[in-house]
Amino acid sequence: METPSKQPENSNMTHEEEEEMQHDISKLRDQVQQISLSQKVTEAKMDGLKKGVITKSLLRAATKQDFM
């Protein structure tokens, strides 16, 4: 998901500043990827918990019906 960046033709940035900016951008991309992965893990855990609650509810309902 590379976003092309266009440098202004008359950039006043030094080479060192540009390298630092690229490094900062890279760090931010890594952080975004980590957050995205964390969200996916959290969603998977929530889905698992929901399925567990539904299963327990169904088992309780089935058990109550057996005793009626």
N, C-alpha and C positions, 0 to 999 in steps of 0.2 A: 504494500500500500504506500508506495513511494510518491510523494507529492513533488512535482518538479518545482524547483525554486528558481526564480529569475533574479539575478543580481542586477542592481541598477548599474548602468554603464559608468556613471561618475560616482562610484562608491568611495566614501572617505574612510573606510575601514582599513586598518592595517592588516597584514597577513596574519599576525598573531591574534588580533581581535576576531578575524574571520574563523580561524581555527578554534578559538575558544567558543564562539557561537555555535559552530558545527558540533563541538563536543557537548555543549549544553543541550542542543537539539537531540543528539543521540541519547543522552541521559533521560530526557523527557520522554522520548519514544519508548525506552526500556521501562520507564515507570508506567506509562500507559498500558503497555503489554502486560505488566505484572498486575495492574488493577483489573484489566479485562479477564485475565486468568483467574484471579481471586473471585470475581463476580460469577464466572462460570462454575467454579467449585462450590460457591455458596448456593447458587441456583440448583445444582445437582443435589446438594445436601438437603435443601428445602423440599425438592421433589421426593427424595427418599423418605423424609419425615412425613410428608403428606400421604404417601403410599402406605406407610406404616400405620398412620392414624386411621386411614380408610380401612385397611385390613383388620385392625383391631375392632373397629366399629362393626364391620361385617361379621366378624367372629362372635362378638357379643350378641348381635341381633340373632344370629343363627343359634347360639346357645340358649337364648331366651325362648326362642320358638320351640326348641327341643323339649323344654320343660313345660310348655303349655299344653 
